[in-house]
């Protein structure tokens, strides 16, 4: 058990009988408990996470934006665990932005569970403690003699028991406890189970959940048109044809980010000047947008994919000067090596392509703004809007809606700022909607990357030296202190960057989403050159890093890697894959979690078919077991799809792929038939899982495809290296 | 603007809209059913799929006025029109991640099972290929379809 001292900051003091009754629905699918016909009232709010209802039901607030990562289920599970209520008696609501009440309301970096773990456990435990104090006072017995289970407090000696809903009415004057005791993880009843995603019934019934679905009275539909190429801005607008379309209200230009405003990283985007069309309905506005005749002017030259490749190749092919990290003397080691292998890997720009395009609701009235919509960073949206529009932060509310995908795209709140500026201009509430084309061509893309690895192997087939030079648009992908740093005597790593006018940003597992696959493909080739089994070879390096590490700043725990490999080895029966099965392995650590994957490929009519993927995960304690598996399965599909087909190319600043007819996403039947996920059971405090399952995938895939086809894959999209001349739709 | 008649989930609607409005926007902006989703607008992702006389149809490119008295079933009306077992199977497998594409996925599956109550794995893949799930829930979608078939499939 862990004792936690409570600072009172961050917990609201009890307000008895706060709020009104709740409107309770029920679902025919029966997974959400059916509530009594009359609405129960909130009788106690021990803190911002918990509302106890008179009938003993509990409403738990979820502070973090839900983008498909399952956080709206997982965080309340943790609160419910420590509050000690039955999950069947819990309903969950999304909290609006309230940074004074919630520690962190951001969906990014796979950090929500890790950073909120103790906070939300404490919230649950504090609620339980307050109810117990009320019961102890009521029964005049020491609190130490009380126990709780599934929302009922019992006193064994007297035989008394009372439900949370009943005692809550008598707890309104109980102080927030100064200290609470957290459960011993071995007593967890909810954490580690597999409840359904709390919104699953609403999703399958098609209920309005997403920003695109919200219809508020008097809302005007708005769309933007941004320049057709990076480096351009609007010069003049002929809106006569657009205005002639029935239902069109207005056409105008806005400047969202004036040049004299210094915005922080998530605020800005590449197109501060936009042409806006507003109107009564979506279809009218879409038509008017197409009817605009806009003249554009060049501000900075448009860029080409080929030029990027040439420039990046120049950056990484020279002699490495001033490495970010150096151990030993790699150059000297290469000279005396029996074998030297040098390989280059690359990957293109990628769009996020959330299925729900960017959209946001804003209603500016005087010096107040009401926001509603899908965002990963509601607080940054509020801050940046306050800064740009000169509206006090406390006058800006943000209602967070379930997002139809995030993947990093909704970290960038410019579309919210755009909605607010449009609302201010037309003096009406606005729903800003991007078309798919707007979404794909105004991206904060995964940068294009290029990396060169060089390895030296001695006469005894030991890896004695490794260097890595990497670059990418607006920043390189190399994490110099991650594995294999620490496992090799002579090591050097260096990042370069390519300056560009193309906007790039965080895309699921930034940098790792490329470098993991490159590194794991390279190590596979090195293992082969050493004549070693790829699993044994990796294990040998982790053992080295464990027993005799090189350098001090090694950003991983070799013991956790070893346990991870042992788990996947056992589960996939490594070495006994069976006739006709070609196997690839990959393992990577990022976002505080460790992932190993094995992909099995079979050749069918001379074409590789993905049969099965195995995944071993060490993210510490698993909160929502089936939800965690779902994240892993999605990460594997995502990794395969983007490594095989994902490709954004530029021609003089214009994107060649503007919708799904030119951009291929992974589809049904193209991923592995089965995915089997296993978790390392080590009781370590939990870390995140939204991102880390994706990065190793391109490595396991390339390594399996090599064994199946005899061809090593170096450049994504792999489909072009496997003999296809163009990326046809699947 | 023109007057367009639609029959959605067994109910008749008369809407005033643009002559060329696609069914998707007629449903979302005029009928008021937003379960059918916009994502690509060019019939490449399947998020907007509805049943038109039992056939899975991309509503984003289907002119609303061309439908006459065709029976349109959207996700909101699927349960009472034979698709409840699919929705239950989707819940059983806890299929969605973000959930945005799932209405289209479920409707495409309903269209498949109406025309082919016992599809093979390859037939499922082929029928579902037009529906993209960016979160990659494909393994669960397929498992859910198979569960729904076991539990009685879709009643035509």
Interface residues (C-beta under 8 A of the other chain):
Chain A: X28 X29 X31 X67 X68 X69 X70 X194 X196 X197 X199 X200 X201 X203 X204 X205 X206 X207 X208 X209 X210 X212 X213 X215 X246 X247 X281 X282 X283 X284 X286 X287 X353 X354 X355 X356 X357 X402 X403 X404 X405 X406 X407 X435 X436 X626 X627 X630 X631 X633 X634 X635 X636 X637 X638 X641 X659 X660 X661 X665 X666 X667 X668 X669 X671 X672 X673 X674 X675 X729 X730
Chain B: X1 X17 X18 X21 X22 X25 X28 X29 X30 X32 X33 X34 X35 X36 X37 X38 X39 X40 X41 X42 X44 X45 X47 X74 X75 X76 X78 X79 X84 X87 X88 X90 X91 X94 X95 X96 X97 X98 X99 X100 X101 X102 X103 X106 X121 X122 X124 X125 X126 X128 X129 X130 X131 X132 X133 X134 X135 X136 X137 X138 X139 X140 X141 X142
